[in-house]
């Protein structure tokens, strides 16, 4: 198998390296031991000779002082020098490893015996003149002889150390030469092994690489030849099988993709509304026939209209779908000579890894709905205006009757007229609300904006609804975060919003409860006003509908027409703000109003 072939090709190279390494290790180990033994012995001989030479100098000095000068205190020092010489002489007599060193050691011992005899005569009591003669004729020649022998011993051991160094260098050169030869042989073996590996291993691998490239380019008819029955042969067989399976999968996948593409084109073509599909870079990749007609009519040149492109780029940047539910985001275009209105809905598209891959821009044609809404608003405004005039006349007539200008009234007539006047006032209020709502929806309501501090708005709303809260024994608590900037609003219109929100909270709060107002900083340069109560709350399914005209939450017993929150929403939108609700059943309700702060205010 392939593993066996690799092992056999590399085995000679490994054996050569191991043999060379083992030989070098054994050789250097023996060399180190030999050098250590030889150098240590020679060094001890040299050191002993030096110490004996120093001891001889001390003996000479002490004998001279004792025998010639006559100083008796030197006897102890003389004995110490003699002991030191004899100790080192004993060490030297044990070192006889060099040729001629044994003879020198014997002569050294003999000369020292002569020296001892001369020292014994010189330190014994006697005439000074005879001691001087013994010193000159016996002691001095013995000292000179010993020094000469010591010099010869030192020189012999030094030469031995030098010879050992030269021998080590020679052995090192031989080992280096052997290692070079071994490395050359190992390189030759490795070159031959590499050549064999390139033929037996690399060539099949290169064939697989070539076939892989062909496969990547879509050529499935390039099989890999099977050159052996080892692992490489199995790899070639597995690769050829994989290529065949990929070819089959490609054919089936291509047919599936074509079918899905046709289905998608048919589905998109069936939509009457324009649909654009954009990639994550904002480039149009696909559009249905309605979108193609729109692009041709507007001469889009591969790009969405400016306003729609801005919304799309914001959606791509945030990664969140743009799904408006009001007509405020409607875009109008002139297509084929007619004004058309479209409500854009931009849906993000993500892959399995939840990565944004693009967006789908769907333009719902709401032209008819806009016309119907405008007609409805106009109709409501017209009818309200037409009803207001006769209703005002009826109201004046009721006032005249109640003032008894045309005659006295009995109690029953007085009661009926009071009820009629109350209903008339309520109907007139409803008509005024409908007229205001129509003007706000048409954008005809003029706003007189001015910079107003949030605290002033809350204080004005509290002053206006204080009597209503007191009638229900409610406590009004309010708080304003420090450092809030002013807001640019129409005092009268925004006052109506706050009054409506507070009235709604007072109406639905339990007697003796609490209503909480707060002004705080919202995201961006905006201020959020909140009105919270402890009432029954609003179910989640009605959160979006509480601001519709004439809508009242089912099950509530409080009276009302259902126009106040609708008017409040239109006023908030006219100011460029928004209004909403946060509530849960039996946990109270919190209505909030978000208004833009004045630029530059802190």
BALOLO-96285 format. One line per 8 residues: number of its first residue (from 1); their letters; for each residue x, y, z of C-alpha. Coordinates in steps of 0.05 Angstrom, whole numbers, padded with zeros to 5 digits. Layout:
! residues N
NUM> a> X,Y,Z ~ ...
This chain:
! residues 602
1> xxxxxxxx> 00000,00000,00000 ~ 00019,00073,-00004 ~ 00042,00075,00068 ~ 00090,00016,00057 ~ 00118,00048,-00006 ~ 00131,00113,00030 ~ 00164,00076,00087 ~ 00210,00036,00041
9> xxxxxxxx> 00231,00097,00002 ~ 00249,00136,00064 ~ 00279,00078,00104 ~ 00351,00082,00075 ~ 00353,00156,00089 ~ 00330,00145,00161 ~ 00379,00087,00171 ~ 00438,00129,00146
17> xxxxxxxx> 00419,00187,00191 ~ 00411,00141,00251 ~ 00478,00105,00238 ~ 00516,00170,00230 ~ 00484,00200,00291 ~ 00497,00138,00335 ~ 00570,00135,00312 ~ 00580,00208,00327
25> xxxxxxxx> 00548,00202,00396 ~ 00591,00141,00415 ~ 00654,00173,00388 ~ 00644,00239,00424 ~ 00625,00204,00488 ~ 00690,00164,00488 ~ 00730,00225,00467 ~ 00701,00265,00524
33> xxxxxxxx> 00716,00211,00575 ~ 00788,00202,00549 ~ 00802,00277,00547 ~ 00773,00286,00616 ~ 00817,00230,00646 ~ 00881,00251,00610 ~ 00875,00325,00621 ~ 00856,00315,00694
41> xxxxxxxx> 00917,00272,00709 ~ 00965,00318,00673 ~ 00935,00379,00706 ~ 00943,00346,00775 ~ 01016,00331,00760 ~ 01029,00403,00739 ~ 00993,00430,00800 ~ 01032,00382,00846
49> xxxxxxxx> 01099,00403,00815 ~ 01082,00477,00825 ~ 01063,00465,00898 ~ 01128,00424,00910 ~ 01167,00481,00879 ~ 01135,00530,00927 ~ 01148,00482,00985 ~ 01222,00478,00965
57> xxxxxxxx> 01227,00553,00967 ~ 01197,00553,01037 ~ 01244,00498,01060 ~ 01304,00537,01033 ~ 01281,00600,01068 ~ 01267,00566,01134 ~ 01333,00525,01134 ~ 01373,00588,01120
65> xxxxxxxx> 01338,00624,01177 ~ 01348,00566,01225 ~ 01418,00542,01207 ~ 01455,00603,01181 ~ 01420,00661,01216 ~ 01404,00622,01279 ~ 01329,00635,01286 ~ 01300,00578,01327
73> xxxxxxxx> 01225,00597,01315 ~ 01227,00572,01243 ~ 01227,00497,01259 ~ 01151,00492,01258 ~ 01145,00527,01190 ~ 01200,00482,01162 ~ 01162,00421,01183 ~ 01099,00448,01149
81> xxxxxxxx> 01136,00460,01083 ~ 01165,00390,01085 ~ 01096,00360,01097 ~ 01067,00399,01039 ~ 01123,00375,00993 ~ 01115,00303,01015 ~ 01039,00305,01004 ~ 01047,00330,00933
89> xxxxxxxx> 01104,00282,00921 ~ 01058,00224,00941 ~ 01007,00249,00890 ~ 01059,00255,00836 ~ 01087,00185,00848 ~ 01017,00158,00831 ~ 01018,00190,00762 ~ 01061,00146,00717
97> xxxxxxxx> 01019,00149,00653 ~ 01070,00184,00609 ~ 01134,00153,00581 ~ 01194,00172,00625 ~ 01150,00200,00680 ~ 01164,00140,00725 ~ 01240,00151,00722 ~ 01231,00225,00737
105> xxxxxxxx> 01187,00207,00797 ~ 01241,00159,00824 ~ 01295,00212,00815 ~ 01251,00262,00849 ~ 01241,00217,00909 ~ 01316,00202,00914 ~ 01335,00276,00910 ~ 01284,00292,00963
113> xxxxxxxx> 01316,00240,01010 ~ 01383,00274,01001 ~ 01350,00341,01015 ~ 01319,00314,01079 ~ 01387,00289,01103 ~ 01419,00357,01090 ~ 01362,00393,01126 ~ 01369,00346,01186
121> xxxxxxxx> 01443,00363,01191 ~ 01430,00438,01184 ~ 01377,00442,01237 ~ 01416,00400,01288 ~ 01459,00434,01340 ~ 01529,00448,01317 ~ 01580,00498,01293 ~ 01555,00551,01246
129> xxxxxxxx> 01616,00545,01202 ~ 01604,00471,01187 ~ 01530,00484,01175 ~ 01547,00537,01124 ~ 01591,00487,01088 ~ 01535,00434,01089 ~ 01486,00485,01061 ~ 01531,00503,01003
137> xxxxxxxx> 01555,00433,00985 ~ 01493,00390,00999 ~ 01429,00429,01007 ~ 01437,00477,00949 ~ 01453,00422,00897 ~ 01394,00381,00923 ~ 01348,00441,00915 ~ 01373,00454,00845
145> xxxxxxxx> 01365,00382,00826 ~ 01294,00379,00852 ~ 01275,00442,00815 ~ 01303,00415,00750 ~ 01264,00350,00759 ~ 01200,00389,00775 ~ 01210,00431,00712 ~ 01218,00368,00671
153> xxxxxxxx> 01154,00338,00701 ~ 01115,00402,00686 ~ 01141,00405,00616 ~ 01126,00332,00603 ~ 01053,00340,00627 ~ 01044,00405,00588 ~ 01067,00371,00525 ~ 01019,00314,00540
161> xxxxxxxx> 00961,00364,00546 ~ 00981,00397,00480 ~ 00985,00329,00448 ~ 00916,00313,00474 ~ 00889,00378,00444 ~ 00919,00362,00377 ~ 00890,00292,00380 ~ 00821,00320,00396
169> xxxxxxxx> 00826,00368,00337 ~ 00846,00311,00291 ~ 00788,00268,00315 ~ 00742,00327,00306 ~ 00765,00336,00234 ~ 00755,00263,00221 ~ 00685,00265,00251 ~ 00668,00327,00211
177> xxxxxxxx> 00691,00294,00147 ~ 00650,00233,00164 ~ 00588,00275,00178 ~ 00597,00312,00112 ~ 00603,00246,00075 ~ 00542,00219,00112 ~ 00502,00282,00095 ~ 00521,00278,00022
185> xxxxxxxx> 00500,00205,00020 ~ 00435,00222,00057 ~ 00421,00278,00007 ~ 00432,00231,-00051 ~ 00386,00180,-00020 ~ 00333,00234,-00006 ~ 00338,00260,-00077 ~ 00327,00190,-00103
193> xxxxxxxx> 00269,00180,-00054 ~ 00238,00245,-00076 ~ 00243,00224,-00148 ~ 00210,00159,-00133 ~ 00156,00194,-00092 ~ 00143,00243,-00149 ~ 00131,00185,-00196 ~ 00090,00143,-00149
201> xxxxxxxx> 00052,00196,-00108 ~ 00056,00265,-00138 ~ 00037,00245,-00209 ~ -00030,00215,-00188 ~ -00043,00275,-00144 ~ -00028,00323,-00202 ~ -00077,00284,-00245 ~ -00130,00292,-00191
209> xxxxxxxx> -00116,00367,-00187 ~ -00122,00375,-00262 ~ -00187,00336,-00262 ~ -00213,00379,-00205 ~ -00200,00443,-00245 ~ -00236,00413,-00304 ~ -00293,00395,-00258 ~ -00296,00466,-00231
217> xxxxxxxx> -00301,00492,-00302 ~ -00360,00446,-00316 ~ -00323,00391,-00353 ~ -00349,00326,-00323 ~ -00319,00281,-00378 ~ -00247,00283,-00353 ~ -00237,00219,-00312 ~ -00176,00208,-00269
225> xxxxxxxx> -00134,00147,-00293 ~ -00126,00092,-00241 ~ -00050,00078,-00238 ~ -00047,00034,-00177 ~ -00088,-00006,-00128 ~ -00067,00030,-00065 ~ -00099,00090,-00031 ~ -00084,00135,-00091
233> xxxxxxxx> -00120,00086,-00136 ~ -00179,00087,-00088 ~ -00177,00163,-00089 ~ -00181,00163,-00165 ~ -00240,00115,-00164 ~ -00276,00157,-00112 ~ -00263,00221,-00151 ~ -00290,00191,-00216
241> xxxxxxxx> -00352,00167,-00179 ~ -00362,00236,-00148 ~ -00356,00269,-00216 ~ -00410,00223,-00244 ~ -00456,00238,-00186 ~ -00443,00313,-00193 ~ -00460,00310,-00266 ~ -00526,00276,-00250
249> xxxxxxxx> -00540,00326,-00194 ~ -00523,00384,-00240 ~ -00572,00361,-00292 ~ -00628,00352,-00241 ~ -00611,00417,-00206 ~ -00609,00455,-00272 ~ -00678,00429,-00290 ~ -00703,00448,-00220
257> xxxxxxxx> -00673,00518,-00225 ~ -00703,00529,-00293 ~ -00771,00506,-00268 ~ -00767,00550,-00206 ~ -00744,00610,-00248 ~ -00802,00602,-00296 ~ -00850,00595,-00236 ~ -00821,00657,-00204
265> xxxxxxxx> -00826,00696,-00269 ~ -00898,00673,-00279 ~ -00915,00691,-00207 ~ -00884,00760,-00211 ~ -00917,00772,-00279 ~ -00985,00756,-00249 ~ -00979,00814,-00199 ~ -01010,00878,-00226
273> xxxxxxxx> -00969,00921,-00179 ~ -00896,00939,-00195 ~ -00845,00895,-00160 ~ -00769,00909,-00160 ~ -00719,00860,-00131 ~ -00653,00893,-00110 ~ -00588,00862,-00085 ~ -00553,00885,-00021
281> xxxxxxxx> -00516,00939,-00060 ~ -00581,00970,-00083 ~ -00578,00949,-00156 ~ -00640,00925,-00191 ~ -00634,00851,-00208 ~ -00706,00833,-00226 ~ -00772,00866,-00241 ~ -00841,00844,-00263
289> xxxxxxxx> -00876,00870,-00326 ~ -00912,00924,-00286 ~ -00846,00949,-00258 ~ -00815,00946,-00328 ~ -00871,00990,-00355 ~ -00861,01038,-00297 ~ -00786,01041,-00309 ~ -00797,01055,-00383
297> xxxxxxxx> -00849,01110,-00369 ~ -00805,01144,-00316 ~ -00740,01132,-00355 ~ -00708,01104,-00292 ~ -00643,01082,-00326 ~ -00632,01023,-00278 ~ -00646,01063,-00215 ~ -00707,01074,-00171
305> xxxxxxxx> -00737,01144,-00165 ~ -00701,01189,-00116 ~ -00751,01185,-00058 ~ -00761,01110,-00066 ~ -00686,01100,-00071 ~ -00675,01138,-00006 ~ -00725,01093,00031 ~ -00693,01031,00000
313> xxxxxxxx> -00623,01051,00021 ~ -00647,01065,00091 ~ -00679,00995,00093 ~ -00614,00963,00068 ~ -00574,01000,00121 ~ -00620,00983,00179 ~ -00637,00912,00157 ~ -00710,00923,00178
321> xxxxxxxx> -00769,00919,00130 ~ -00807,00983,00113 ~ -00881,00967,00123 ~ -00923,01030,00129 ~ -00996,01023,00147 ~ -01020,01094,00131 ~ -01023,01137,00069 ~ -00969,01183,00095
329> xxxxxxxx> -00916,01144,00058 ~ -00953,01145,-00009 ~ -00912,01165,-00070 ~ -00943,01195,-00131 ~ -00916,01188,-00202 ~ -00943,01210,-00270 ~ -00947,01147,-00313 ~ -00970,01151,-00385
337> xxxxxxxx> -01000,01220,-00373 ~ -01040,01200,-00310 ~ -01025,01213,-00237 ~ -01016,01148,-00199 ~ -01006,01137,-00125 ~ -00966,01079,-00096 ~ -00956,01055,-00025 ~ -00885,01026,-00021
345> xxxxxxxx> -00872,00964,00021 ~ -00799,00943,00024 ~ -00786,00872,00048 ~ -00717,00848,00068 ~ -00692,00782,00040 ~ -00644,00739,00081 ~ -00608,00672,00070 ~ -00605,00612,00116
353> xxxxxxxx> -00550,00645,00157 ~ -00596,00706,00168 ~ -00551,00750,00125 ~ -00584,00806,00085 ~ -00580,00789,00011 ~ -00627,00843,-00017 ~ -00696,00873,-00014 ~ -00762,00867,-00052
361> xxxxxxxx> -00796,00933,-00067 ~ -00871,00924,-00076 ~ -00910,00986,-00099 ~ -00984,00977,-00083 ~ -01027,01020,-00129 ~ -01071,01059,-00080 ~ -01096,01111,-00131 ~ -01168,01089,-00124
369> xxxxxxxx> -01163,01086,-00048 ~ -01134,01156,-00046 ~ -01190,01182,-00089 ~ -01242,01146,-00047 ~ -01210,01172,00017 ~ -01208,01242,-00010 ~ -01281,01236,-00032 ~ -01301,01209,00036
377> xxxxxxxx> -01264,01264,00072 ~ -01295,01316,00026 ~ -01364,01285,00036 ~ -01357,01285,00111 ~ -01333,01357,00110 ~ -01390,01379,00063 ~ -01444,01343,00102 ~ -01418,01369,00168
385> xxxxxxxx> -01416,01439,00141 ~ -01486,01434,00112 ~ -01513,01405,00178 ~ -01479,01457,00220 ~ -01521,01515,00192 ~ -01591,01488,00208 ~ -01566,01458,00273 ~ -01541,01527,00293
393> xxxxxxxx> -01610,01555,00277 ~ -01644,01501,00319 ~ -01594,01516,00375 ~ -01612,01591,00373 ~ -01686,01575,00373 ~ -01678,01530,00434 ~ -01640,01585,00470 ~ -01695,01635,00454
401> xxxxxxxx> -01748,01588,00480 ~ -01709,01573,00544 ~ -01700,01648,00557 ~ -01777,01652,00555 ~ -01775,01710,00506 ~ -01836,01686,00468 ~ -01875,01663,00529 ~ -01874,01624,00594
409> xxxxxxxx> -01858,01549,00596 ~ -01886,01496,00642 ~ -01840,01447,00677 ~ -01849,01392,00625 ~ -01833,01439,00568 ~ -01773,01465,00606 ~ -01746,01394,00616 ~ -01756,01376,00542
417> xxxxxxxx> -01722,01439,00518 ~ -01662,01429,00565 ~ -01653,01358,00538 ~ -01660,01384,00466 ~ -01608,01439,00478 ~ -01559,01388,00509 ~ -01566,01342,00449 ~ -01558,01401,00403
425> xxxxxxxx> -01494,01423,00437 ~ -01467,01352,00433 ~ -01485,01346,00359 ~ -01453,01413,00345 ~ -01390,01390,00380 ~ -01389,01327,00338 ~ -01397,01368,00274 ~ -01340,01415,00295
433> xxxxxxxx> -01296,01354,00309 ~ -01313,01325,00240 ~ -01297,01391,00206 ~ -01231,01396,00243 ~ -01214,01324,00225 ~ -01230,01337,00151 ~ -01187,01399,00149 ~ -01129,01362,00182
441> xxxxxxxx> -01134,01303,00135 ~ -01135,01350,00075 ~ -01076,01388,00102 ~ -01115,01452,00100 ~ -01108,01467,00174 ~ -01058,01523,00186 ~ -01010,01514,00244 ~ -00983,01574,00283
449> xxxxxxxx> -00919,01545,00309 ~ -00877,01573,00366 ~ -00823,01548,00414 ~ -00856,01521,00476 ~ -00822,01487,00536 ~ -00848,01417,00552 ~ -00865,01439,00624 ~ -00910,01495,00597
457> xxxxxxxx> -00950,01445,00555 ~ -00960,01398,00614 ~ -00979,01455,00661 ~ -01030,01483,00612 ~ -01061,01414,00603 ~ -01065,01403,00678 ~ -01098,01470,00689 ~ -01150,01455,00637
465> xxxxxxxx> -01169,01386,00664 ~ -01160,01400,00739 ~ -01235,01407,00751 ~ -01251,01342,00716 ~ -01198,01305,00757 ~ -01224,01336,00822 ~ -01295,01314,00805 ~ -01271,01242,00805
473> xxxxxxxx> -01224,01252,00864 ~ -01163,01236,00820 ~ -01092,01256,00835 ~ -01052,01286,00777 ~ -00977,01275,00783 ~ -00929,01303,00731 ~ -00854,01303,00721 ~ -00807,01335,00670
481> xxxxxxxx> -00736,01310,00660 ~ -00685,01366,00670 ~ -00651,01399,00610 ~ -00705,01383,00559 ~ -00704,01427,00496 ~ -00765,01464,00472 ~ -00813,01438,00418 ~ -00839,01477,00358
489> xxxxxxxx> -00916,01469,00362 ~ -00983,01504,00353 ~ -01003,01516,00426 ~ -01078,01511,00412 ~ -01074,01448,00370 ~ -01025,01411,00416 ~ -01066,01435,00475 ~ -01125,01399,00445
497> xxxxxxxx> -01083,01335,00441 ~ -01061,01339,00514 ~ -01131,01356,00537 ~ -01159,01297,00499 ~ -01107,01248,00526 ~ -01117,01273,00597 ~ -01193,01272,00591 ~ -01190,01201,00564
505> xxxxxxxx> -01145,01179,00623 ~ -01191,01214,00674 ~ -01253,01182,00643 ~ -01224,01111,00648 ~ -01189,01117,00715 ~ -01223,01090,00778 ~ -01249,01141,00828 ~ -01194,01162,00875
513> xxxxxxxx> -01140,01136,00828 ~ -01080,01170,00798 ~ -01061,01198,00729 ~ -00987,01206,00714 ~ -00957,01254,00663 ~ -00884,01256,00643 ~ -00839,01290,00592 ~ -00773,01255,00576
521> xxxxxxxx> -00721,01252,00522 ~ -00735,01201,00467 ~ -00688,01171,00414 ~ -00655,01223,00371 ~ -00673,01297,00378 ~ -00744,01285,00404 ~ -00787,01292,00466 ~ -00837,01239,00489
529> xxxxxxxx> -00898,01258,00530 ~ -00935,01203,00566 ~ -01003,01200,00600 ~ -01013,01137,00643 ~ -01075,01115,00681 ~ -01097,01056,00725 ~ -01159,01039,00685 ~ -01181,00973,00653
537> xxxxxxxx> -01130,00979,00597 ~ -01135,00965,00523 ~ -01127,00895,00493 ~ -01069,00889,00446 ~ -01112,00874,00385 ~ -01144,00943,00391 ~ -01079,00984,00398 ~ -01079,01004,00325
545> xxxxxxxx> -01153,01017,00320 ~ -01163,01064,00380 ~ -01142,01122,00335 ~ -01193,01105,00281 ~ -01254,01150,00273 ~ -01316,01128,00313 ~ -01279,01068,00343 ~ -01293,01050,00415
553> xxxxxxxx> -01262,00991,00451 ~ -01315,00936,00459 ~ -01341,00926,00530 ~ -01327,00996,00556 ~ -01384,01033,00588 ~ -01356,01104,00581 ~ -01393,01150,00534 ~ -01361,01182,00474
561> xxxxxxxx> -01364,01186,00398 ~ -01294,01162,00383 ~ -01266,01223,00347 ~ -01220,01253,00400 ~ -01161,01205,00390 ~ -01168,01208,00314 ~ -01163,01284,00316 ~ -01104,01279,00364
569> xxxxxxxx> -01068,01232,00316 ~ -01079,01279,00257 ~ -01053,01338,00298 ~ -00991,01298,00318 ~ -00978,01278,00245 ~ -00987,01350,00223 ~ -00932,01369,00272 ~ -00886,01315,00244
577> xxxxxxxx> -00894,01272,00307 ~ -00929,01208,00324 ~ -00977,01181,00376 ~ -00987,01111,00404 ~ -01010,01069,00461 ~ -00979,01017,00508 ~ -01028,00977,00549 ~ -01048,00909,00575
585> xxxxxxxx> -01117,00887,00602 ~ -01128,00906,00675 ~ -01061,00941,00679 ~ -01079,01011,00657 ~ -01061,01046,00592 ~ -01004,01093,00573 ~ -01014,01139,00513 ~ -00952,01174,00487
593> xxxxxxxx> -00939,01232,00441 ~ -00870,01242,00408 ~ -00852,01311,00381 ~ -00788,01335,00349 ~ -00746,01382,00392 ~ -00722,01449,00367 ~ -00654,01443,00333 ~ -00596,01471,00373
601> xx> -00634,01470,00439 ~ -00603,01431,00497
